[in-house]
Every structure is written in structure tokens, then in C-alpha cells.
Amino acid sequence: MDGIGGQFVLPNEPDQFNYLFLAAGSGITPVFSIIKTLMHDTNAKAMLLYSNTGIKQTIFYEALKELALQFPDRL
């Protein structure tokens, strides 16, 4: 296998789990999509550890802040 790849899907019954996401830089893209789905379509809890060189380089910074404010007990 060459390069980076993976399957970014939720389990069949996502409410049964708590989630820990690790992302850096543009690796947030598939993670952000999954987190949005979890927050809007389930009652699952998620934690995100996201690394960047600075706020200006943080993809989805404002959107992530909004989700955290909207779902403070779950994200």
C-alpha cells in the first residue's frame, strides 16, 4: 500500500461508544465529518485532539468551536 489511506466510517450502532479522535493539519477533514455526524445524529460523546502550528492554520477552527458550544457535554 502506497500513501495514506483509511476507512472513515462509524460502526452500525454509534450510540454504543465514546470516541477519541486524533488529527493534525488537513487530517481533520474526514474526522470533522464524522464528528458532525455524531453530534447531529447520535447521543455519543467525542473527544478531539487536534494539532496545528497555529490558529491561522487550523482548518475548521470556527466550525469546531461552534460544535463545542452547541454540544458542550458531548464534545
Buried (B, 14 or more C-beta within 10 A) or exposed (E): EEEEEEEEEBEEEBEEBEBEBEBEEEBBEBBBEBBBEBBEEBEBBBEBEBEBEEEEEBBBBEEBEEBBEEBEEBB
